[in-house]
Amino acid sequence: MTTRTIAGIVALLLLQGCSTAPRFEQNFGASVRANVAAQTIDPRGAANANPAAGIDGPAARAAHERYQQSFIQPGSAASAPLLNTLGSVK
C-alpha cells in the first residue's frame, strides 16, 4: 500500500465520525422527559400563588433544630446485639 492510499483510508475513517445519526437523535431525551412528566403531581403547581398549608415558622424551626441535633448527639445505643451472626449466644 502506498502512502497516498493509507492517507485516503485514514481520511475516510476520520470523516466517518462526522456523519449524523438522525435515527438516534430523533427521540433523544424523550425517555427523560416522559419520566419527569410522570413524576410531576401538578404541572400547574408553580403558578399557584397560595402558600402550602402546614406548620408555622417557629415550630418548623424548632423541629429542624431538633433534627440537626439528633446527628450531633445520637441517642443511646443498644447494649446487646440484635443479631448474632456466629450462631452462639453469650
TAPEWO-V598326 format. One record per backbone hydrogen bond with DSSP energy under -0.5 kcal/mol. CO is the residue of the C=O (numbers start at 1). NH is the residue of the N-H. E is the energy in kcal/mol with one decimal. If there is no record, write none. Layout:
co->CO nh->NH e->E
co->CO nh->NH e->E
//
This chain:
co->2 nh->6 e->-2.2
co->3 nh->7 e->-2.4
co->4 nh->8 e->-1.9
co->5 nh->9 e->-2.3
co->6 nh->10 e->-2.5
co->7 nh->11 e->-2.3
co->8 nh->12 e->-2.2
co->9 nh->13 e->-2.3
co->10 nh->14 e->-2.3
co->11 nh->15 e->-2.2
co->12 nh->16 e->-1.3
co->13 nh->17 e->-0.7
co->14 nh->17 e->-0.7
co->15 nh->18 e->-1.1
co->16 nh->19 e->-1.2
co->21 nh->24 e->-0.8
co->21 nh->25 e->-2.2
co->22 nh->26 e->-1.3
co->25 nh->28 e->-0.9
co->27 nh->30 e->-2.0
co->29 nh->33 e->-2.3
co->30 nh->34 e->-2.3
co->31 nh->35 e->-2.2
co->32 nh->36 e->-2.4
co->33 nh->37 e->-2.2
co->34 nh->38 e->-1.9
co->35 nh->39 e->-1.2
co->36 nh->40 e->-0.5
co->37 nh->40 e->-0.7
co->39 nh->41 e->-0.6
co->42 nh->45 e->-2.0
co->44 nh->47 e->-1.0
co->45 nh->48 e->-1.2
co->47 nh->49 e->-0.5
co->56 nh->60 e->-2.2
co->57 nh->61 e->-2.6
co->58 nh->62 e->-2.3
co->59 nh->63 e->-2.3
co->60 nh->64 e->-2.3
co->61 nh->65 e->-2.5
co->62 nh->66 e->-2.3
co->63 nh->67 e->-2.1
co->64 nh->68 e->-2.4
co->65 nh->69 e->-2.5
co->66 nh->70 e->-1.4
co->68 nh->71 e->-1.2
co->68 nh->72 e->-0.8
co->69 nh->73 e->-2.8
co->72 nh->74 e->-0.5
co->83 nh->85 e->-0.7
//
